[in-house]
Amino acid sequence: GGDARSPDISLVIPPVDAPFPSGGWSARRRLPAVARAVAASPGTTLLFVSSRPRAAAWTQALSDVLPPSMRVACFHGSLSADERGLVSRDLQRGALRAVVATSSLEVGVDVPDAEQVLFLGAPGSVTQAVPTAGRSRHRPDARPRAVIACTDVSYVRVAVALRRCAERGALEPLARRQGDEDVLVQAVLALCARGPQDPGSRARALRESYAF
């Protein structure tokens, strides 16, 4: 219930006297601006990047430039369950200044103390940006906060469009898909991992779903 609050989305772009070079800024050239945004925030920043190698590289880069008291951790799907569990617990305790993550952190992990979400490059859709920004500032009197660090001109255009759409509550329509066999295989494997299954009853249950 209550009024849904659109996220507060801001952009980090080069200063006027340092325009985007042809080909855009390299990720490392954005490091000082990203580090300043992390250090200036009073709480945890969730920094979302596009790949696992980039998550590891940015975790190390931020750790190199931030004070030791500002701990930075990495979170992605290739880490073991134990490693992800340690990061999740530290995150929930508010012991981390930043977590550099892939989209694997966008679902399934409780994040009570994140102060802001920072995207390295613009997200691909409003329906991705808005709920991901909603991982921050879980307080009744606060709007979710997201920062988009633009690395080239095309990201600026996308980020401005994302911000305008988010303010209006304009999201892309969701299409319900049917008959995806790769999803079906994963569903069957997940059921079998729980123990012996009756093929007939499981087939009937799957056929009752919209997708199949």
C-alpha contacts under 8 A as a table, 3 or more apart, distances in Angstrom:
res1	aa1	res2	aa2	distance
5	R	143	R	6.07
5	R	144	P	7.76
6	S	130	V	7.64
6	S	143	R	6.91
6	S	144	P	7.33
6	S	166	A	6.07
6	S	167	E	5.58
6	S	168	R	7.94
6	S	169	G	6.97
7	P	130	V	6.65
7	P	133	A	6.48
7	P	134	G	7.06
7	P	143	R	5.64
7	P	144	P	4.60
7	P	145	R	5.57
7	P	146	A	6.88
7	P	166	A	6.98
7	P	167	E	7.39
8	D	143	R	6.29
8	D	144	P	5.99
8	D	145	R	4.73
8	D	146	A	6.13
9	I	145	R	6.00
9	I	146	A	4.75
9	I	147	V	5.69
9	I	148	I	7.42
9	I	163	R	5.94
10	S	146	A	6.43
10	S	147	V	4.90
10	S	148	I	6.33
10	S	163	R	7.83
11	L	147	V	5.63
11	L	148	I	4.87
11	L	149	A	6.05
11	L	150	C	7.02
11	L	156	V	7.86
11	L	159	A	7.26
12	V	33	A	7.41
12	V	147	V	6.93
12	V	148	I	6.02
12	V	149	A	4.67
12	V	150	C	6.12
13	I	149	A	6.50
13	I	150	C	5.67
13	I	151	T	7.57
13	I	156	V	7.84
14	P	17	D	7.99
14	P	18	A	5.80
14	P	19	P	6.16
14	P	20	F	6.97
15	P	18	A	5.36
15	P	19	P	6.88
16	V	19	P	6.04
20	F	23	G	8.00
20	F	24	G	5.53
20	F	25	W	6.36
20	F	151	T	7.80
20	F	152	D	6.15
20	F	153	V	6.83
21	P	24	G	5.19
21	P	25	W	6.44
21	P	152	D	7.99
23	G	152	D	7.08
24	G	151	T	5.62
24	G	152	D	4.19
24	G	153	V	7.08
25	W	29	R	6.15
25	W	30	R	6.95
25	W	151	T	4.94
25	W	152	D	6.09
26	S	29	R	5.34
26	S	30	R	6.86
26	S	151	T	6.77
27	A	30	R	5.29
27	A	31	L	6.78
27	A	151	T	6.89
28	R	31	L	5.00
29	R	32	P	7.11
30	R	33	A	5.59
30	R	34	V	6.21
30	R	149	A	7.64
30	R	151	T	7.24
31	L	34	V	5.10
31	L	35	A	5.90
31	L	61	A	7.65
31	L	62	L	7.54
32	P	35	A	5.12
32	P	36	R	6.13
33	A	36	R	5.14
33	A	37	A	6.29
34	V	37	A	5.10
34	V	38	V	6.28
34	V	149	A	7.21
35	A	38	V	5.08
35	A	39	A	6.07
35	A	62	L	6.45
35	A	65	V	7.40
35	A	66	L	7.01
36	R	39	A	5.09
36	R	40	A	5.92
37	A	40	A	5.24
37	A	41	S	6.36
38	V	41	S	5.50
38	V	44	T	7.82
38	V	45	T	6.11
38	V	97	R	7.34
38	V	98	A	6.98
39	A	42	P	7.65
39	A	66	L	7.46
39	A	70	M	7.95
39	A	97	R	7.94
41	S	44	T	7.28
41	S	45	T	7.38
41	S	115	E	6.96
41	S	116	Q	7.55
42	P	115	E	7.07
43	G	94	G	7.70
43	G	97	R	6.31
43	G	113	D	7.01
43	G	114	A	6.24
43	G	115	E	4.94
43	G	116	Q	7.72
44	T	91	L	7.95
44	T	94	G	6.99
44	T	96	L	6.13
44	T	97	R	4.47
44	T	98	A	5.27
44	T	99	V	7.61
44	T	113	D	6.55
44	T	114	A	4.62
44	T	115	E	5.26
44	T	116	Q	6.81
45	T	97	R	6.21
45	T	98	A	4.60
45	T	99	V	6.44
45	T	114	A	5.87
45	T	115	E	5.94
45	T	116	Q	5.02
45	T	117	V	5.63
45	T	118	L	6.77
46	L	98	A	5.77
46	L	99	V	5.06
46	L	100	V	6.19
46	L	101	A	7.20
46	L	114	A	6.81
46	L	116	Q	6.46
46	L	117	V	4.74
46	L	118	L	5.97
47	L	98	A	6.94
47	L	99	V	6.01
47	L	100	V	4.68
47	L	101	A	6.10
47	L	117	V	6.04
47	L	118	L	4.66
47	L	119	F	5.82
47	L	120	L	7.14
48	F	55	A	7.91
48	F	100	V	5.97
48	F	101	A	5.01
48	F	102	T	5.55
48	F	103	S	6.93
48	F	117	V	7.58
48	F	118	L	6.25
48	F	119	F	5.02
48	F	120	L	6.29
49	V	54	R	6.56
49	V	55	A	6.09
49	V	100	V	7.17
49	V	101	A	6.17
49	V	102	T	5.43
49	V	103	S	7.79
49	V	119	F	6.55
49	V	120	L	5.57
49	V	121	G	7.76
50	S	54	R	6.94
50	S	55	A	7.74
50	S	102	T	6.02
50	S	103	S	7.69
50	S	120	L	7.93
51	S	54	R	5.27
51	S	55	A	6.26
51	S	102	T	6.06
52	R	55	A	4.97
52	R	56	A	6.38
52	R	76	H	6.13
52	R	77	G	7.79
52	R	78	S	7.61
52	R	101	A	7.77
52	R	102	T	6.43
53	P	56	A	5.21
53	P	57	A	6.19
54	R	57	A	4.98
54	R	58	W	6.01
55	A	58	W	5.33
55	A	59	T	6.10
55	A	74	C	6.39
55	A	75	F	7.46
55	A	76	H	7.52
55	A	100	V	5.56
55	A	101	A	5.70
55	A	102	T	6.70
56	A	59	T	5.16
56	A	60	Q	6.42
56	A	74	C	6.27
56	A	100	V	7.71
57	A	60	Q	5.31
57	A	61	A	6.14
58	W	61	A	4.82
58	W	62	L	5.95
58	W	100	V	6.88
59	T	62	L	5.46
59	T	63	S	6.12
59	T	72	V	6.18
59	T	73	A	6.23
59	T	74	C	5.87
59	T	99	V	7.67
59	T	100	V	5.89
60	Q	63	S	5.04
60	Q	64	D	6.16
61	A	64	D	5.17
61	A	65	V	6.69
62	L	65	V	5.35
62	L	66	L	5.89
62	L	72	V	7.05
63	S	66	L	5.52
63	S	67	P	7.62
63	S	68	P	7.45
63	S	70	M	7.98
63	S	71	R	7.09
63	S	72	V	5.97
66	L	70	M	6.30
67	P	70	M	5.55
68	P	71	R	6.35
70	M	96	L	6.75
70	M	97	R	5.11
70	M	98	A	7.67
71	R	95	A	7.38
71	R	96	L	5.06
71	R	97	R	5.38
71	R	98	A	6.72
72	V	96	L	5.99
72	V	97	R	5.98
72	V	98	A	4.83
72	V	99	V	5.70
72	V	100	V	7.42
73	A	87	V	6.76
73	A	96	L	7.12
73	A	98	A	6.50
73	A	99	V	4.84
73	A	100	V	6.28
74	C	87	V	7.61
74	C	99	V	5.64
74	C	100	V	4.94
74	C	101	A	5.93
75	F	79	L	7.13
75	F	84	R	6.37
75	F	87	V	7.11
75	F	99	V	6.83
75	F	100	V	6.21
75	F	101	A	4.69
75	F	102	T	6.86
75	F	104	S	7.66
75	F	105	L	6.98
76	H	79	L	5.98
76	H	84	R	7.72
76	H	101	A	5.70
76	H	102	T	5.47
76	H	103	S	7.69
76	H	104	S	5.82
76	H	105	L	7.20
77	G	80	S	7.82
77	G	102	T	7.88
77	G	104	S	6.12
79	L	83	E	6.01
79	L	84	R	6.26
80	S	83	E	5.18
80	S	84	R	6.27
81	A	84	R	5.14
81	A	85	G	5.99
82	D	85	G	4.98
82	D	86	L	6.31
83	E	86	L	5.21
83	E	87	V	6.45
84	R	87	V	5.18
84	R	88	S	6.10
85	G	88	S	5.03
85	G	89	R	6.15
86	L	89	R	5.20
86	L	90	D	6.21
87	V	90	D	5.15
87	V	91	L	5.97
88	S	91	L	5.00
88	S	92	Q	6.11
88	S	109	V	6.98
88	S	110	D	7.79
89	R	92	Q	5.08
89	R	93	R	6.19
90	D	93	R	5.05
90	D	94	G	6.27
90	D	95	A	5.19
90	D	96	L	6.36
91	L	94	G	5.19
91	L	95	A	6.01
91	L	96	L	5.77
91	L	99	V	7.90
91	L	111	V	6.82
91	L	113	D	7.47
92	Q	95	A	7.67
92	Q	110	D	7.09
92	Q	111	V	5.91
92	Q	112	P	6.11
92	Q	113	D	6.60
93	R	113	D	7.83
94	G	97	R	7.73
94	G	113	D	5.97
94	G	114	A	7.99
96	L	99	V	6.99
101	A	104	S	7.15
101	A	105	L	6.27
102	T	105	L	6.37
102	T	106	E	7.97
103	S	106	E	5.22
103	S	107	V	7.84
104	S	107	V	6.53
105	L	108	G	7.14
105	L	109	V	6.37
106	E	109	V	7.36
106	E	132	T	6.10
106	E	135	R	7.85
111	V	114	A	6.13
111	V	135	R	6.41
111	V	136	S	7.58
112	P	135	R	7.96
112	P	136	S	7.70
112	P	137	R	7.77
112	P	138	H	6.29
113	D	136	S	7.22
113	D	137	R	6.91
113	D	138	H	7.24
114	A	117	V	7.52
114	A	135	R	6.83
114	A	136	S	4.74
114	A	137	R	6.03
114	A	138	H	7.83
115	E	136	S	5.17
115	E	137	R	5.10
115	E	145	R	7.25
116	Q	133	A	7.42
116	Q	135	R	7.93
116	Q	136	S	5.10
116	Q	137	R	6.83
116	Q	144	P	7.20
116	Q	145	R	5.01
116	Q	146	A	5.64
116	Q	147	V	7.43
117	V	132	T	7.44
117	V	133	A	5.63
117	V	135	R	7.27
117	V	136	S	6.29
117	V	145	R	6.30
117	V	146	A	4.61
117	V	147	V	6.22
118	L	146	A	5.60
118	L	147	V	4.60
118	L	148	I	5.77
118	L	149	A	7.19
119	F	122	A	6.27
119	F	123	P	7.03
119	F	146	A	7.53
119	F	147	V	6.21
119	F	148	I	4.79
119	F	149	A	6.05
120	L	148	I	6.25
120	L	149	A	5.06
120	L	150	C	6.80
120	L	151	T	7.73
121	G	148	I	6.23
121	G	149	A	5.57
121	G	150	C	5.07
121	G	151	T	6.13
121	G	155	Y	6.17
122	A	148	I	5.96
122	A	149	A	7.36
122	A	150	C	6.72
122	A	155	Y	5.52
122	A	156	V	7.77
122	A	158	V	6.44
122	A	159	A	5.62
123	P	126	V	7.55
123	P	128	Q	6.65
123	P	129	A	5.92
123	P	159	A	7.85
124	G	128	Q	6.99
124	G	129	A	7.82
125	S	128	Q	5.27
125	S	129	A	6.31
125	S	162	L	7.30
125	S	172	E	7.49
126	V	129	A	4.95
126	V	130	V	5.96
126	V	162	L	5.71
126	V	165	C	7.04
126	V	166	A	6.65
126	V	170	A	7.79
126	V	171	L	5.69
126	V	172	E	6.75
127	T	130	V	5.80
127	T	131	P	6.82
127	T	171	L	5.69
127	T	172	E	6.32
128	Q	131	P	6.12
128	Q	132	T	6.19
129	A	132	T	5.29
129	A	133	A	5.96
129	A	162	L	7.68
130	V	133	A	5.18
130	V	134	G	6.22
130	V	166	A	6.72
131	P	134	G	4.76
131	P	135	R	6.92
132	T	135	R	5.52
133	A	136	S	6.01
133	A	144	P	5.80
133	A	145	R	6.04
133	A	146	A	5.32
134	G	137	R	7.52
134	G	138	H	7.86
134	G	144	P	5.20
134	G	145	R	7.55
135	R	138	H	7.35
135	R	144	P	7.29
136	S	144	P	5.23
136	S	145	R	6.22
136	S	146	A	7.97
137	R	142	A	6.17
137	R	143	R	6.68
137	R	144	P	5.34
137	R	145	R	7.01
138	H	142	A	7.27
138	H	144	P	7.47
139	R	142	A	5.40
139	R	143	R	7.95
148	I	159	A	6.92
150	C	153	V	7.50
150	C	155	Y	5.42
150	C	156	V	5.90
150	C	159	A	7.90
151	T	155	Y	6.65
152	D	155	Y	5.56
152	D	156	V	6.82
153	V	156	V	5.09
153	V	157	R	6.60
154	S	157	R	5.26
154	S	158	V	6.38
155	Y	158	V	5.03
155	Y	159	A	5.87
156	V	159	A	5.06
156	V	160	V	6.12
157	R	160	V	5.33
157	R	161	A	6.31
158	V	161	A	5.15
158	V	162	L	6.09
159	A	162	L	4.97
159	A	163	R	6.16
160	V	163	R	5.17
160	V	164	R	6.28
161	A	164	R	5.20
161	A	165	C	6.13
162	L	165	C	5.21
162	L	166	A	5.99
163	R	166	A	5.13
163	R	167	E	6.19
164	R	167	E	5.25
164	R	168	R	6.47
165	C	168	R	5.17
165	C	169	G	6.00
165	C	170	A	4.92
165	C	171	L	6.98
166	A	169	G	4.92
166	A	170	A	6.08
166	A	171	L	7.39
167	E	170	A	7.73
176	R	211	A	7.82
177	R	180	D	7.27
177	R	211	A	6.31
178	Q	210	Y	7.15
178	Q	211	A	4.16
178	Q	212	F	6.24
179	G	184	L	7.89
179	G	211	A	5.56
179	G	212	F	5.41
180	D	183	V	5.48
180	D	184	L	6.47
180	D	211	A	7.53
181	E	184	L	4.83
181	E	185	V	6.18
182	D	185	V	5.18
182	D	186	Q	6.39
183	V	186	Q	5.16
183	V	187	A	6.19
184	L	187	A	5.07
184	L	188	V	6.24
185	V	188	V	5.19
185	V	189	L	6.17
186	Q	189	L	5.10
186	Q	190	A	6.07
187	A	190	A	5.14
187	A	191	L	6.31
188	V	191	L	5.15
188	V	192	C	6.21
189	L	192	C	5.03
189	L	193	A	6.11
190	A	193	A	5.18
190	A	194	R	6.92
191	L	194	R	5.51
191	L	195	G	7.37
191	L	197	Q	7.35
192	C	195	G	5.41
192	C	196	P	6.24
192	C	197	Q	6.31
197	Q	202	R	7.25
198	D	201	S	5.66
198	D	202	R	6.23
199	P	202	R	5.25
199	P	203	A	5.95
200	G	203	A	5.17
200	G	204	R	6.26
201	S	204	R	5.12
201	S	205	A	6.21
202	R	205	A	5.04
202	R	206	L	6.17
203	A	206	L	5.17
203	A	207	R	6.10
204	R	207	R	5.10
204	R	208	E	6.34
205	A	208	E	5.28
205	A	209	S	6.99
206	L	209	S	5.46
206	L	212	F	6.46
207	R	210	Y	7.76
207	R	212	F	5.07
208	E	212	F	7.01
209	S	212	F	5.68
